[in-house]
């Protein structure tokens, strides 16, 4: 079984993104998702912090300890709900009896949520560096969609075929679509915006189709998944 630590700042969006990326039923505890399928999730995500393999889930710290005793880990404790912090300190001591800790050992997430303890070996983490890098595109302006929201929207769309942004603007959504490995096409009525979008994409070494035209009469045919900023045309 796999576990995923979700973003508490965007909990419901994070839950939806996990379901979209996994493509199967997910069982949720507060701040954590549990699923079976072994797919890359965290690295592709906007809001999912880490994913790993569950070792044990239990109300009993002794049971967790039995699964960890004699092994070495770099431990990352996390108490999802603040009211459990004092109790967690006591449980942590019991869980870690006979467990060696070292930064050179594999990463162990020890999570307390909804009254249970979850211990799991971390396998992948969100690629935060790419999100930060994409925020440094050459052209930006007030109201430009940030990389976190752009990547989230692409993932939630579960693209089939080419990702199409009919109000491409500065290309934020296409940048994330291309980074995720999708074919991409942007349409805009403003030729100056298209030129800036082209330069933003090229800055990262990405190429997407860019066409001047209207969203009500798209100058393209084929199988598309539409992903766009719904507020752009309202501003």
C-alpha positions in Angstrom: 0.0 0.0 0.0 1.2 3.5 -0.8 0.7 6.7 1.3 0.7 10.3 0.2 1.1 13.3 2.4 -1.2 16.1 1.3 -0.9 19.9 1.5 -2.8 21.0 4.5 -3.0 24.5 3.0 -4.9 23.2 0.0 -6.4 20.0 1.4 -9.4 19.5 -0.9 -7.4 20.4 -4.0 -4.7 18.1 -2.9 -7.1 15.2 -2.4 -8.6 15.8 -5.9 -5.1 16.0 -7.4 -4.1 12.7 -5.8 -7.3 10.9 -7.2 -6.6 12.4 -10.6 -3.0 11.2 -10.7 -3.6 7.8 -9.2 -6.6 7.0 -11.3 -8.2 4.7 -8.8 -10.0 4.7 -5.4 -8.1 6.5 -2.6 -8.8 6.1 1.1 -8.3 9.3 3.0 -7.3 10.1 6.5 -6.9 13.7 7.5 -3.9 15.0 5.5 -3.0 11.5 4.1 -4.2 9.4 1.2 -3.8 5.6 0.9 -3.9 3.8 -2.4 -2.6 0.6 -4.1 -1.3 1.6 -7.5 2.4 2.1 -7.9 2.6 5.2 -10.1 4.7 8.3 -10.0 2.6 10.8 -8.1 4.5 13.3 -5.9 7.1 14.2 -8.6 4.3 15.2 -11.0 2.2 17.0 -8.5 1.6 20.5 -7.4 0.2 19.8 -3.9 1.3 16.3 -2.8 4.3 16.5 -0.6 5.7 13.0 -0.5 4.7 9.4 -1.5 6.0 6.2 -0.1 5.4 2.6 0.9 3.4 1.9 4.0 5.2 -0.2 6.6 2.5 -0.2 9.3 -0.7 1.7 10.3 -1.9 1.1 13.8 -3.4 2.7 17.0 -0.8 0.6 18.9 2.7 2.2 19.0 4.1 -1.3 20.0 2.8 -2.7 16.8 4.5 0.1 14.8 7.7 -0.6 16.8 7.7 -4.3 15.9 7.8 -3.4 12.2 10.7 -0.9 12.7 12.9 -2.4 15.5 16.5 -3.2 14.5 16.4 -1.0 11.4 18.0 2.3 10.6 16.0 5.4 9.3 16.2 9.1 8.9 13.0 9.9 10.6 10.5 12.7 9.6 7.8 12.9 12.2 4.6 14.8 11.4 1.5 15.4 13.5 -1.3 16.4 11.2 -3.7 17.7 13.9 -2.2 20.0 16.5 -4.2 18.6 19.4 -2.2 15.4 19.1 1.3 16.9 19.6 1.6 16.2 23.3 0.4 12.6 22.9 2.7 12.1 20.0 5.8 12.9 22.0 5.1 9.9 24.3 4.1 7.6 21.5 7.2 8.5 19.6 9.5 7.2 22.3 7.8 3.9 22.3 7.7 3.6 18.5 11.5 4.3 18.3 12.8 1.8 20.9 15.5 -0.2 19.3 15.4 1.8 16.1 18.7 3.4 14.9 18.5 6.8 13.4 20.9 8.3 10.9 20.7 10.9 8.1 22.5 8.3 5.9 19.6 5.8 6.2 16.4 5.7 4.2 13.7 8.3 5.0 10.9 7.2 7.3 7.7 9.2 7.5 6.1 8.8 10.9 2.7 10.4 10.7 0.0 10.7 13.4 -3.5 11.5 12.1 -7.1 10.7 13.2 -5.8 8.8 16.2 -3.5 6.4 14.3 0.2 6.2 13.6 1.4 5.5 10.1 5.0 4.5 9.4 6.2 4.4 5.8 9.4 4.5 3.7 9.5 7.6 1.6 9.9 6.9 -2.2 9.4 10.3 -3.9 8.9 13.9 -3.2 7.3 16.8 -5.0 9.6 18.5 -7.6 9.4 21.9 -5.9 12.5 23.1 -7.8 10.8 23.0 -11.1 7.9 24.9 -9.7 10.2 27.6 -8.4 12.1 27.7 -11.7 8.9 28.2 -13.7 8.0 31.1 -11.5 11.0 32.9 -12.9 9.9 33.0 -16.5 11.0 36.2 -18.4 7.5 37.6 -18.9 5.0 38.0 -16.2 2.3 40.4 -15.1 -0.2 41.0 -12.3 -2.8 38.2 -12.3 -0.6 35.7 -14.2 -1.4 32.2 -13.0 1.4 30.8 -10.8 3.1 27.4 -11.6 1.5 25.6 -8.6 -2.0 26.5 -9.8 -1.2 25.8 -13.4 0.3 22.4 -12.7 -2.7 21.5 -10.4 -5.1 22.4 -13.2 -3.4 20.3 -15.8 -3.3 17.3 -13.4 -7.0 17.7 -12.5 -7.9 17.7 -16.2 -6.4 14.2 -16.7 -5.3 15.2 -20.2 -6.1 12.9 -23.1 -4.6 14.1 -26.3 -3.1 17.6 -26.6 -3.5 20.2 -23.8 -5.2 23.2 -25.3 -5.3 26.6 -23.6 -7.6 28.9 -25.7 -6.7 32.0 -23.7 -3.0 31.2 -23.5 -1.8 34.6 -22.3 1.8 34.3 -21.1 1.8 30.5 -21.4 1.8 29.4 -17.7 -0.4 26.4 -18.3 1.4 25.3 -21.4 4.7 25.4 -19.5 3.4 23.0 -16.9 1.7 20.8 -19.5 4.9 20.4 -21.4 6.9 19.7 -18.3 4.5 17.0 -17.5 5.1 15.5 -20.9 1.9 16.5 -22.7 1.6 17.9 -26.2 0.4 21.4 -26.0 -1.3 24.1 -28.0 -2.1 27.7 -27.1 -4.5 30.1 -28.8 -4.9 33.9 -28.2 -6.3 36.9 -30.0 -3.4 39.0 -28.9 -0.3 38.6 -31.0 1.9 40.3 -28.5 0.8 37.8 -25.8 1.6 35.0 -28.1 5.1 36.3 -28.7 5.7 36.6 -24.9 4.3 33.1 -24.4 6.7 31.8 -27.1 9.7 33.4 -25.3 8.6 32.1 -21.9 8.4 28.6 -23.3 11.7 28.8 -25.1 13.4 30.1 -21.9 12.8 26.6 -20.5 13.6 24.8 -23.7 9.9 23.9 -24.3 8.0 24.0 -27.6 4.2 24.2 -27.9 2.0 25.1 -30.9 0.9 28.8 -30.7 -1.8 30.1 -32.9 -3.5 33.5 -33.1 -7.2 33.2 -33.1 -10.5 33.3 -31.2 -11.7 30.8 -28.6 -15.2 30.9 -30.1 -13.8 29.7 -33.5 -10.7 27.7 -32.7 -8.2 27.5 -35.5 -7.4 23.9 -34.7 -9.0 20.4 -35.0 -8.3 17.1 -33.2 -8.5 15.6 -29.8 -7.9 18.2 -27.1 -8.2 18.6 -23.3 -9.0 22.2 -22.6 -7.1 23.7 -19.6 -7.3 27.5 -19.1 -7.5 30.3 -16.6 -11.3 31.0 -16.3 -10.6 34.4 -14.8 -8.4 35.8 -17.5 -11.2 36.9 -19.8 -13.1 38.5 -16.9 -10.3 40.7 -15.8 
